[in-house]
Amino acid sequence: MGITVIIPTYKEPEHLELCIKSALENAADLANVEVVVYVDGTQEINQKVIDQYKDRVKFLVASQNAGMCRGMNVAISFAHQEYCLIINDDHVLAQNWDQELLKHVQPNRILIPNTIE
């Protein structure tokens, strides 16, 4: 069982970099994790992060701002794993996040991790 982490982003390259780093470095089984980032019309602002992670992350870059919901929908169509986890670009994933999340996955259920903001 694998997880695709979907991260829609707009104008937060510093947060995005930390988010991607936590998803990749804190996964217990990186072989079953893929990261898809939807850059919503702000490629120039996010280019440094794109260049840094282009070999480990799938970046989808929109030519103009289309909104977070559009970004999530587009990114989901590029997911190759059995499960999808959608997180904001300012979230940080904890150590072994993938194993902990998969403990709670059940057939015909929707699991929505909430955050307190």
C-alpha positions in Angstrom: 0.0 0.0 0.0 1.3 3.4 -1.0 0.4 7.0 -0.5 0.5 10.0 -2.8 1.0 13.2 -0.9 -0.6 16.1 -2.8 0.5 19.6 -2.0 -1.2 22.5 -3.7 0.9 25.7 -3.4 0.8 29.3 -4.3 3.2 31.8 -2.9 4.9 30.1 0.0 8.3 28.6 -1.2 9.8 28.6 2.3 6.9 26.6 3.7 6.7 24.4 0.6 10.3 23.4 0.9 9.9 22.4 4.6 6.7 20.5 3.8 8.3 18.5 1.0 11.4 17.8 3.1 9.2 16.4 5.9 7.2 14.2 3.6 10.3 12.7 2.1 12.6 12.5 5.1 10.0 11.4 7.7 8.5 8.6 5.7 9.2 5.2 7.1 8.9 3.5 3.6 9.9 6.0 0.9 9.5 3.3 -1.8 5.7 3.6 -1.2 5.4 7.3 -1.1 5.2 9.8 -3.9 4.8 13.6 -3.7 2.9 15.6 -6.2 3.0 19.4 -6.0 0.6 21.6 -7.8 2.1 25.1 -8.3 -0.8 27.4 -8.9 0.5 30.0 -11.3 3.6 31.0 -9.3 6.4 29.1 -10.9 8.9 32.0 -10.7 8.5 32.3 -6.9 8.7 28.6 -6.4 11.5 27.8 -9.0 14.2 27.3 -6.4 12.2 24.6 -4.6 11.2 23.0 -8.0 14.8 22.8 -9.0 15.9 21.4 -5.7 13.3 18.6 -5.6 12.6 18.0 -9.3 14.2 14.5 -9.2 12.1 13.3 -6.3 8.8 15.2 -6.7 6.3 15.5 -9.5 5.6 19.2 -10.1 2.6 20.3 -12.0 2.8 24.0 -12.9 -0.2 26.0 -13.9 0.4 28.9 -16.2 -2.1 31.0 -14.2 -3.8 31.0 -10.8 -6.7 28.6 -10.9 -7.3 28.0 -7.1 -6.6 25.4 -4.5 -9.5 23.1 -5.4 -8.5 23.0 -9.1 -5.0 22.2 -8.0 -6.1 19.3 -5.8 -8.3 17.8 -8.5 -5.6 18.1 -11.2 -2.9 16.6 -8.8 -5.1 13.6 -7.9 -5.3 12.6 -11.5 -1.5 12.2 -11.4 -1.4 10.0 -8.3 -0.1 6.5 -8.8 -0.5 5.2 -5.2 -3.5 3.5 -3.6 -4.2 6.3 -1.2 -4.0 10.1 -1.4 -3.1 12.5 1.4 -3.8 16.2 0.6 -2.0 18.7 2.8 -1.4 22.4 2.8 2.0 23.6 1.8 2.7 24.9 5.3 2.2 21.5 7.0 5.1 19.4 8.4 4.7 15.6 8.6 6.0 13.8 11.7 8.4 10.9 11.8 6.9 7.7 10.3 3.8 9.6 9.2 3.1 7.1 6.4 3.0 4.0 8.7 0.9 5.8 11.3 -1.6 6.9 8.6 -1.9 3.5 7.0 -2.8 2.0 10.4 -6.1 3.8 10.2 -7.0 3.2 6.6 -10.0 0.9 6.1 -11.9 -0.2 3.0 -14.8 2.1 2.0 -13.8 4.8 4.5 -12.6 8.3 4.1 -9.8 9.4 6.4 -9.3 13.1 6.8 -6.5 14.2 9.0 -7.5 17.5 10.5 -5.2 20.3 11.5 -5.7 23.0 14.1 -4.9 26.4 12.7 
